[in-house]
């Protein structure tokens, strides 16, 4: 009788435990990456296309896995010659076609519904070189729909990329990134 109670309790709790593990599958066409680079003469705004994204998380543990992959050669700033220089001289898209972020863990609580703000630690890979970074993310869950928003700064010159400054046109050594991801939750 005692073993029946243990089995019954285990069967009752098993679905709840499994429900903690979810996968956020990003919809690339509905998601976006924006960048902002301050210069002496203007603020350069651009967008990049997300190639793919899938993030696994479990509310019972602070671990995360998966990746968000951005096509490096998809960046558009509204100036063709500037974009060509960005692709060839800065992002070197011939050798490094993608930029990616792989989450490893998070701090905070992910609510089962509504908004949650968490700190996500992971690896940001740029020019094939991994960099550890922690970014704040606002997560919104509603049924099987999920969104994630973040704003963070990439110290691209410190990370080995070339500053595009020339003559009297000077660019900052950091670029601001605004990331908006939308997609579906799967168990």
N, C-alpha and C positions, 0 to 999 in steps of 0.2 A: 504494500500500500504506500509506503514511504517513497519507494522508487518511482511509482506511478505519479506521485505529486511532483517529484523532481523533474520527470520527463514532461509533465503537463506544464509546469512553470517554464521550462526551457523552450517548449514549443510556443508558448504564449509570448515570451520575450524575444524570440528569434526574429520575427518580422520587424519589431521595433529596432533591434540592433542593425538589421540589414537596411532599414529605411534611413539610417544615418549616413550611409555611403551614397554619394551622388556624383554624377558627371555633368558638368556644364559644357555643352557642345555649342560653340560659337557659330553664329550665322555670319560668314565673312562679308556678304554684300550689304548687310544691315548694320555692320560695325564700322568703326573708323578710328584712324590714328591721325591726330593733328600735331604739327610741330610749330613752334614759334622761336625765331632767332632774332635777337635784337642786334642792330647794326648802327653805325653812326648816322646813316642817312634814311633808314627805314626799318620797319619791323617786317621780317620775312615770315609769311605764313605758308604752310604747306600741308598736304595730306598724303597719306600712304595707304595702300590697300593691304588688308589682312588676308593672308593666304589660307590660314587655318587656325583653329584653336579648340582645345579640349582640356578641361581642368577637372581633376578628380579631387574630391574632398570628403571628409567625414566629420560630422559635428562632434563626435565623441573623442577626437584626437586632433591636435593642431597640425597634422601632416597634410600636405597637398602634393599633387604631381600633375604632369601634363605639360602643355606648352601653348603659347600664342606665337604664331609665325607671321612676320610681315615681309612682303616683297620689297627689297631694298630699291630696286629699279622702278618702283611704281610711284615714287615721290613726285609730286607736282607742286610748284610754287607760283605758277602763272608766268614764268619767264623761262623759255626753252633753253637759252644758252646757260642760264644759271643752273637749270636742272641737269643739263649735260655735264657741267663741271662737277655738280654734286655726285652724279653717278660715277664718273670716271676718276676724279681726283680725291674725293672725300670718302664715299661709301665703297668704292672699288667693286662695283656690282659684278664685273666679269669674274672675280675670284670669290666674292661673297654675296650670293644672290639673295640671302635672307638675313633678317635681324630677328632674334627670338627672345622670349622671356619664359623661363621655366620656374614656376613656383615650387617651393620646397616646404614651407610651413607658414602658419598664420597665427597672429595673436588677436584675441578678441573673440566674440561670439557671433556665429552666423545664425540669425533668427530663421525659423521655419517659414516665415512669411513677413513681408515688409522690408524695411531698410535696416542694414547693419553696416557699421564701419569697422574694418579690420586692417591690420598691418600685415602685409604679405612680404615675406623674405624669399628671395630666389636668385636665379642666375640670369643676367641680361647679357646676351651674346651679340657682340658688335665686331665686325671685321674678323670673325672667327675666334675672338678672344672673349672668354667668360669673365663677367664682373658681378660680384655679389652686390645686391641692392635690396633695400626694404622700402616698399611703397604703400601709401594709404589707399585703400579701395573702398568705395561705397558700393555695397551689393544690395540689389533689390530682387527679392523673390516673390513671385505671385503665381501660385499653382505650378505649372511646368515651365513658365517663362522666367528668365533670369536676365538681369543686366548688371554690369560692373562699370564703374567710372573711376578714373584716377587722374591726377595731375602730379607730375614729378619732373625733376630736372636731371638731364644726362650731362655729365661733365665730359663731353666728347673729346676735347683736346687732351685732357688728363688721361683719357682712355686710349689715346694713340691716334686719333683722327686728325686730319689736317684742318687748321683754321682757314676759311676761305678769304680772309682779309687780303686786300691788295691796295697799293698806293694810299689814298686817303679814305678808302672804304674799309672800315674796321668792323669785325663781327665779334660778338661775345664768345667766350670759350665754353659756354654752356648753352644747351638748347632745352626749351620747355616742351614737354610731351603731354598731350591730353588724349587719353585712351577711353573709348566708349565701346563696350562689348555687349552684344545682345545675342540671346540664343535660347536653347531649351535645356531643361533639367531632365536627366535620365537616372533611373535607379539601377 
